[in-house]
């Protein structure tokens, strides 16, 4: 089955933009490679063998979680019957661009592979919704609060490693000041506001930071108070990510102690989105949340 496309046209919107990050390029290219594969009736196992790999390698390529080698992309396009030489050349060029190091590469010494994937998704997302049951969302943490949280999780780590991990967390927050920041919507259990991470002074400063952020037009913060006897998020924290490129699927991220779960199946994602909507409906409205956090801050310490 031959797939011939008009010269000069890329099948996925956004691929021709110079401003597209490497992670977005990988995700878009991977999505299009999956479409070509499915259109050609090729199984992931067959595609894996064609590039001296496996089904899991094809899965990682199609979800943009690994760099794309030009040789692999070229071989797959041949397998899928894509005969347009200009189109194949464009894909090869984009594969080279997508292999450029991401900003977090300099933190590789403290980054597990499973979290690198999340950083890419977070960086590319246009909407980030989270439910927090223990700590303030990492994107909202002050430096001192982030340092205290990091120490809790890495008690045996030397000071230099702790500071490197804190620097990574603060670097992630650069997306808050981008010209077109993502829409960030965080619902948190009231216990987050009272947990004295770093001591009363650190917590108080963190609460004031939340109040400041909650007044930003692209940030929504809600608190689920103790007065709500139970809620749909009892099982733990999770994050929902949506992307501006509609060809990219929504993703739910659930972090564990030494790994993470990424849910992309539509039924799974829709279930978590329903839970997120329910939590938002049960939580205090944004304006009431600001007043609530102000009251808590006045009582800390």
C-alpha positions as CSV (number, residue, x, y, z in Angstrom):
1,X,0.0,0.0,0.0
2,X,1.6,3.2,-1.2
3,X,1.0,6.5,0.7
4,X,1.8,9.4,-1.6
5,X,1.3,12.9,-0.3
6,X,1.6,16.2,-2.1
7,X,5.2,17.6,-2.1
8,X,5.8,20.3,0.5
9,X,3.0,19.3,2.8
10,X,3.5,17.9,6.2
11,X,0.6,15.7,7.5
12,X,0.6,17.1,11.0
13,X,-0.1,20.7,11.9
14,X,2.7,22.5,13.7
15,X,5.6,20.4,12.4
16,X,6.9,23.2,10.2
17,X,7.1,25.7,13.0
18,X,10.6,26.7,14.2
19,X,9.3,27.4,17.6
20,X,8.2,23.8,18.3
21,X,10.2,22.2,21.1
22,X,12.1,19.0,20.5
23,X,9.7,17.1,22.8
24,X,6.7,18.3,20.8
25,X,8.4,17.4,17.5
26,X,9.0,13.9,18.9
27,X,5.4,13.5,19.9
28,X,4.0,14.8,16.6
29,X,6.3,12.7,14.5
30,X,5.5,9.7,16.7
31,X,1.8,10.3,16.2
32,X,2.2,10.5,12.5
33,X,4.4,7.4,12.3
34,X,1.7,5.5,14.2
35,X,-1.0,6.7,11.7
36,X,1.2,5.6,8.8
37,X,1.8,2.2,10.5
38,X,-1.9,1.6,11.1
39,X,-2.8,2.7,7.6
40,X,-0.3,0.2,6.2
41,X,-1.6,-2.6,8.3
42,X,1.7,-3.1,10.0
43,X,1.8,-4.4,13.6
44,X,4.1,-2.9,16.2
45,X,6.0,-6.2,16.3
46,X,6.6,-6.1,12.5
47,X,7.7,-2.5,12.7
48,X,10.1,-3.3,15.6
49,X,11.8,-6.1,13.6
50,X,12.2,-3.8,10.6
51,X,14.4,-1.4,12.7
52,X,16.2,-4.1,14.7
53,X,14.1,-3.3,17.7
54,X,11.0,-4.4,19.6
55,X,7.3,-3.6,20.1
56,X,8.2,-1.5,23.1
57,X,10.7,0.6,21.1
58,X,7.9,1.3,18.6
59,X,5.6,2.3,21.4
60,X,8.2,4.7,22.9
61,X,8.8,6.2,19.4
62,X,5.1,6.7,18.7
63,X,4.5,8.4,22.0
64,X,7.5,10.7,21.7
65,X,9.3,9.3,24.7
66,X,12.6,8.6,22.9
67,X,14.7,10.5,20.4
68,X,14.1,9.5,16.8
69,X,17.0,8.2,14.8
70,X,16.9,9.3,11.1
71,X,17.7,5.7,10.0
72,X,14.8,4.3,12.0
73,X,12.4,6.9,10.7
74,X,13.5,6.4,7.1
75,X,13.2,2.6,7.4
76,X,9.8,2.8,8.9
77,X,8.5,5.2,6.2
78,X,9.7,2.7,3.5
79,X,8.0,-0.1,5.4
80,X,4.8,1.9,5.6
81,X,4.8,2.6,1.9
82,X,5.5,6.4,2.1
83,X,7.0,7.0,-1.3
84,X,7.2,10.8,-1.6
85,X,10.9,11.5,-1.4
86,X,10.3,15.2,-0.4
87,X,8.1,14.1,2.5
88,X,10.6,11.5,3.6
89,X,13.4,14.1,3.5
90,X,11.3,16.5,5.7
91,X,10.7,13.7,8.2
92,X,14.4,13.0,8.3
93,X,15.2,16.7,9.0
94,X,12.6,16.9,11.7
95,X,13.9,13.7,13.3
96,X,17.3,15.4,13.5
97,X,15.7,18.5,15.1
98,X,13.8,16.3,17.6
99,X,17.1,14.8,18.8
100,X,18.3,18.1,20.2
101,X,19.0,18.0,23.9
102,X,16.1,19.1,26.1
103,X,16.7,21.8,28.8
104,X,16.7,19.2,31.5
105,X,19.6,17.3,30.0
106,X,22.0,19.0,32.4
107,X,20.1,17.5,35.3
108,X,20.5,13.9,34.0
109,X,22.5,12.9,37.1
110,X,19.4,13.3,39.3
111,X,16.7,12.5,36.8
112,X,15.3,8.9,36.5
113,X,14.2,8.0,33.0
114,X,10.5,7.8,33.9
115,X,10.5,11.4,35.2
116,X,12.3,12.7,32.1
117,X,9.1,11.7,30.2
118,X,7.0,13.7,32.5
119,X,9.1,16.8,32.1
120,X,8.7,16.6,28.4
121,X,4.9,16.3,28.7
122,X,4.7,19.1,31.2
123,X,6.8,21.4,29.0
124,X,4.6,20.7,26.0
125,X,1.2,20.8,27.7
126,X,-1.3,23.6,27.1
127,X,-3.4,22.5,30.2
128,X,-2.1,21.0,33.4
129,X,-4.7,19.9,36.0
130,X,-3.6,18.3,39.2
131,X,-5.0,17.0,42.5
132,X,-2.5,17.2,45.4
133,X,-3.0,15.3,48.6
134,X,0.3,15.8,50.4
135,X,2.4,18.7,49.1
136,X,1.9,21.9,47.1
137,X,2.1,21.5,43.3
138,X,5.8,21.6,42.4
139,X,5.1,24.4,39.9
140,X,4.0,26.6,42.8
141,X,6.6,25.8,45.4
142,X,8.9,28.4,46.9
143,X,12.7,27.6,47.0
144,X,12.7,26.9,50.7
145,X,9.6,24.7,50.5
146,X,11.0,22.8,47.6
147,X,14.2,22.2,49.5
148,X,12.3,20.9,52.5
149,X,10.2,18.5,50.3
150,X,13.4,17.3,48.5
151,X,15.1,16.6,51.8
152,X,12.2,14.5,52.9
153,X,12.5,12.3,49.8
154,X,16.3,12.1,49.7
155,X,17.4,12.1,53.3
156,X,20.8,10.5,52.7
157,X,21.7,12.7,49.7
158,X,24.6,15.2,50.0
159,X,23.9,18.9,50.0
160,X,25.1,19.3,46.4
161,X,22.6,16.8,45.1
162,X,19.8,18.4,47.1
163,X,20.6,21.8,45.7
164,X,20.7,20.3,42.1
165,X,17.3,18.7,42.6
166,X,15.9,22.0,43.9
167,X,17.3,23.9,40.9
168,X,15.6,21.4,38.6
169,X,12.2,22.0,40.4
170,X,12.6,25.8,40.2
171,X,13.6,25.6,36.5
172,X,10.4,23.8,35.7
173,X,8.5,26.9,37.0
174,X,9.9,28.9,34.1
175,X,6.8,27.9,32.1
176,X,4.8,30.2,34.4
177,X,6.4,33.2,32.9
178,X,6.4,32.1,29.3
179,X,4.7,34.4,26.8
180,X,1.9,31.8,26.4
181,X,1.9,29.9,29.6
182,X,-0.2,26.7,30.1
183,X,-3.5,26.8,31.9
184,X,-2.7,25.4,35.3
185,X,-5.5,24.2,37.6
186,X,-4.6,22.7,40.9
187,X,-7.0,21.2,43.5
188,X,-5.4,20.4,46.8
189,X,-6.6,18.7,50.0
190,X,-6.7,21.1,53.0
191,X,-4.1,18.9,54.7
192,X,-1.5,20.3,52.3
193,X,-2.0,23.8,53.7
194,X,-1.4,22.7,57.3
195,X,1.5,20.3,56.8
196,X,4.5,22.2,58.3
197,X,7.0,21.4,55.6
198,X,10.2,23.2,56.5
199,X,8.7,24.8,59.6
200,X,6.1,27.5,60.2
201,X,8.1,30.3,58.5
202,X,8.6,28.3,55.3
203,X,5.0,27.2,55.2
204,X,3.7,30.7,55.8
205,X,5.8,32.0,52.9
206,X,4.5,29.2,50.7
207,X,0.9,30.0,51.5
208,X,1.5,33.6,50.6
209,X,3.0,32.4,47.3
210,X,-0.1,30.4,46.6
211,X,-2.3,33.5,47.2
212,X,-0.1,35.5,44.8
213,X,-0.3,32.8,42.1
214,X,-4.0,32.2,42.5
215,X,-4.6,35.8,41.3
216,X,-2.8,35.1,38.0
217,X,-5.3,34.9,35.0
218,X,-4.0,31.5,33.8
219,X,-3.8,29.8,37.3
220,X,-6.7,28.3,39.2
221,X,-6.2,27.0,42.8
222,X,-8.9,25.3,44.8
223,X,-8.9,23.8,48.3
224,X,-10.9,20.7,49.2
225,X,-11.7,21.4,52.9
226,X,-11.9,18.9,55.7
227,X,-15.6,19.7,56.0
228,X,-16.1,17.6,52.9
229,X,-16.1,14.2,54.6
230,X,-14.8,12.3,51.7
231,X,-13.9,12.9,48.0
232,X,-13.2,11.1,44.8
233,X,-9.5,11.6,45.0
234,X,-8.9,9.5,48.1
235,X,-6.6,7.2,46.2
236,X,-3.9,9.8,45.8
237,X,-2.4,12.6,43.7
238,X,-2.5,12.7,39.9
239,X,-1.9,15.1,37.0
240,X,-3.9,15.5,33.8
241,X,-2.2,17.0,30.8
242,X,-3.7,18.2,27.5
243,X,-1.9,19.6,24.5
244,X,-2.6,22.3,22.0
245,X,-1.9,20.0,19.1
246,X,-5.2,18.1,19.0
247,X,-3.4,15.1,17.3
248,X,-1.7,14.4,20.7
249,X,-3.7,12.4,23.2
250,X,-4.4,13.6,26.8
251,X,-2.3,11.9,29.4
252,X,-2.8,11.1,33.1
253,X,0.4,11.0,35.2
254,X,0.5,9.1,38.5
255,X,3.8,9.3,40.4
256,X,5.0,6.5,42.7
257,X,8.1,6.2,44.9
258,X,10.4,4.7,42.3
259,X,8.4,4.9,39.1
260,X,5.4,6.4,37.4
261,X,2.3,5.4,35.5
262,X,1.3,7.1,32.3
263,X,-2.3,6.5,31.2
264,X,-3.2,7.3,27.6
265,X,-6.1,4.9,26.9
266,X,-9.2,7.0,26.3
267,X,-11.4,5.2,28.9
268,X,-8.7,5.6,31.6
269,X,-8.1,9.2,30.9
270,X,-11.9,10.0,30.7
271,X,-12.4,8.3,34.1
272,X,-9.7,10.5,35.7
273,X,-11.0,13.6,34.0
274,X,-14.4,12.9,35.5
275,X,-12.8,12.5,38.9
276,X,-11.0,15.8,38.4
277,X,-14.2,17.6,37.5
278,X,-15.9,16.1,40.5
279,X,-13.1,17.3,42.8
280,X,-13.3,20.8,41.3
281,X,-17.0,20.8,41.9
282,X,-16.6,19.7,45.6
283,X,-13.7,22.1,46.3
284,X,-14.1,25.7,47.4
285,X,-14.4,28.2,44.5
286,X,-11.2,30.1,43.5
287,X,-12.2,33.3,45.3
288,X,-13.2,31.5,48.4
289,X,-10.0,29.4,48.3
290,X,-7.9,32.6,48.4
291,X,-9.7,33.8,51.5
292,X,-9.4,30.3,53.0
293,X,-5.6,30.2,52.4
294,X,-5.3,33.7,53.9
295,X,-7.0,32.5,57.1
296,X,-4.7,29.4,57.3
297,X,-1.6,31.6,56.8
298,X,-2.7,33.9,59.7
299,X,-2.9,30.9,62.0
300,X,0.4,29.2,61.0
301,X,3.1,29.4,63.7
